[in-house]
Amino acid sequence: METTRRSLHGVAELLLSGPQFRRSGTIKLRVLPGGFGTRMEPDLRVEGGWLVAGTARWPLTGTYTEVGRAAGIEVGAPEGVYSDGSGVMPGDLIKIEALAADAIAHCLAVGDAALYAFAPSADRVLWPEHFDLAITLDEVNYGVSPGDGAIPEPYAYVGPWTPRQGAFWNMPFGAARPLRLLTEVPAFFEEGRALSSK
């Protein structure tokens, strides 16, 4: 799953967010059925192992540069916006395993539904630098990640801008729980909001 996650993180940065930033001035992405996509022009999305624009589809195989060339987009991360990211380069090979891609899409869909249930009016953003879906309320970040270097499996998190103390807060940035251990993700967010306000 780690290889697929890194490849999809690279797709989010190099093939979606970068081109969108250069054309429309925003890096924000969104969760869509079966995957994720841009919010503004160019209208691009990922469905499993495919890059999709309208009715056109290109397999996410080969290098990022090759896929971008086939789709007619300028490949590259958004420049000057953030300093960290996937570490993927345009010449790297994309390696996506179908089951892992489905698991990541499911994680993002669960996160999108949970964040909507928790805070329906909040702006749910799939951020390309960390490849996580998040909202911010009252200086607290709430989100879901498909995994990263710190936690290698899908997880939900609560990250107050000001550190909190107590048993709930189990990470340097706040609190995180593997999705497989949460029966109600919105309830985890609610608990974090209650404890953040103390």
C-alpha positions in Angstrom: 0.0 0.0 0.0 2.9 2.4 0.7 4.1 2.3 -2.9 0.6 3.0 -4.3 0.0 5.8 -1.7 3.3 7.5 -2.6 2.4 7.2 -6.3 -1.1 8.7 -5.8 0.4 11.4 -3.6 2.7 12.2 -6.5 -0.3 12.3 -8.9 -2.1 14.7 -6.5 0.9 17.0 -6.6 2.3 16.8 -10.0 -0.7 16.0 -12.3 -3.6 17.7 -10.4 -2.6 20.4 -7.9 0.4 21.8 -9.8 -1.5 22.3 -13.1 -4.5 23.6 -11.2 -2.3 26.1 -9.3 -0.7 27.4 -12.5 -4.0 27.9 -14.2 -6.4 28.7 -11.3 -4.2 29.8 -8.4 -5.2 27.2 -5.8 -3.7 23.9 -4.7 -6.9 22.6 -3.0 -8.2 19.3 -4.2 -11.4 17.4 -3.4 -12.6 13.9 -2.8 -14.7 12.4 -5.6 -16.5 9.0 -6.0 -13.8 6.5 -6.6 -10.9 8.9 -6.0 -10.1 12.6 -6.0 -9.7 15.5 -8.3 -9.2 19.2 -8.9 -11.7 21.9 -7.8 -11.0 24.3 -10.6 -9.5 24.2 -14.1 -8.1 22.1 -15.4 -10.9 19.6 -14.6 -8.9 16.5 -13.8 -9.7 13.5 -11.6 -8.2 10.2 -10.5 -10.4 7.0 -10.6 -8.5 4.0 -9.5 -5.5 3.7 -11.9 -6.7 6.3 -14.4 -6.4 10.0 -14.9 -9.7 11.3 -16.3 -10.7 14.6 -18.0 -14.3 14.6 -19.2 -14.7 11.4 -21.2 -10.9 11.0 -21.9 -9.0 8.5 -19.8 -5.3 7.8 -19.5 -3.8 4.9 -17.6 -1.6 5.9 -14.6 1.4 3.9 -15.9 4.9 5.0 -17.0 6.3 8.3 -15.6 4.4 11.3 -14.4 5.9 13.2 -17.4 4.6 10.6 -19.9 1.1 10.7 -18.4 1.1 14.5 -18.4 2.3 14.6 -22.0 -0.5 12.2 -23.0 -3.1 14.3 -21.2 -1.7 17.6 -22.5 -0.9 19.1 -19.1 2.3 20.7 -17.7 3.6 18.3 -15.0 5.0 19.6 -11.8 4.2 20.5 -8.2 2.9 23.9 -7.3 6.0 26.1 -6.9 6.6 28.3 -3.9 3.6 27.2 -2.0 4.9 24.6 0.5 8.3 23.1 1.3 7.4 19.5 2.0 5.5 17.0 -0.1 5.7 13.5 -1.6 9.3 13.8 -2.8 8.1 12.4 -6.2 9.8 13.7 -9.3 8.3 14.0 -12.8 10.6 11.3 -14.2 9.7 8.8 -11.5 7.6 5.7 -12.4 4.0 5.6 -11.2 3.3 2.3 -9.4 -0.3 1.7 -8.5 -1.8 -1.6 -7.3 -5.5 -1.8 -7.9 -6.5 -3.1 -4.4 -4.4 -0.5 -2.6 -5.8 2.3 -4.8 -9.3 1.1 -3.9 -8.4 1.1 -0.2 -7.1 4.6 -0.4 -10.2 5.8 -2.2 -12.3 4.2 0.4 -10.3 5.9 3.2 -10.8 9.3 1.6 -14.6 8.6 1.1 -14.9 7.6 4.8 -13.1 10.8 5.8 -15.2 13.0 3.5 -18.4 11.5 4.9 -17.2 11.8 8.5 -16.1 15.4 8.2 -19.4 16.3 6.5 -21.3 14.7 9.3 -19.1 16.4 11.9 -19.2 19.9 10.4 -21.4 20.1 7.3 -20.6 23.7 6.4 -16.8 23.4 6.7 -14.6 23.4 3.6 -13.2 19.9 3.2 -9.9 20.0 1.4 -7.6 17.3 0.1 -4.2 18.9 0.6 -1.6 17.8 -1.9 1.5 18.4 0.3 0.5 15.8 2.9 -2.2 14.0 0.8 -4.7 14.2 3.6 -8.3 15.4 3.8 -9.0 18.1 6.4 -11.0 21.0 7.8 -10.1 23.7 10.3 -12.5 24.9 13.1 -11.5 27.3 15.8 -7.8 26.7 15.4 -8.1 23.0 15.4 -7.5 20.7 12.3 -9.6 17.6 11.9 -8.9 15.1 9.2 -8.2 11.7 7.7 -5.0 10.5 6.1 -4.5 7.3 4.1 -1.2 6.9 6.0 2.2 8.5 6.0 5.7 8.2 7.4 4.5 8.6 11.0 1.5 6.2 10.8 1.6 3.7 8.0 -2.1 3.0 7.8 -5.3 5.1 7.3 -6.1 7.2 10.4 -8.2 10.1 11.7 -6.6 12.9 13.5 -7.3 16.0 15.6 -4.6 18.7 15.6 -5.0 21.7 17.8 -2.8 24.7 16.8 -1.9 25.0 20.5 -0.7 21.7 22.1 -3.0 20.1 24.6 -2.2 17.7 27.5 -4.0 14.5 28.5 -4.5 10.9 27.6 -6.4 11.7 24.4 -3.4 13.5 22.8 -1.2 10.6 21.7 0.9 12.4 19.0 3.2 15.4 18.8 0.6 17.2 16.6 -2.4 16.2 18.7 -4.4 12.9 18.5 -4.6 10.1 15.9 -6.5 6.9 15.7 -6.3 4.2 13.0 -9.5 4.1 11.1 -9.8 0.3 11.7 -10.2 1.0 15.4 -12.9 3.7 15.0 -16.5 2.6 14.7 -17.7 6.3 14.5 -15.2 8.7 13.1 -17.4 11.8 13.7 -17.5 10.8 17.4 -13.7 10.9 17.5 -13.8 14.4 16.0 -16.5 15.4 18.6 -14.4 14.2 21.5 -11.4 16.1 20.1 -13.4 19.3 19.8 -14.7 19.0 23.4 -11.2 18.4 24.7 -9.7 21.2 22.6 -12.1 23.7 24.1 -11.0 23.0 27.7 
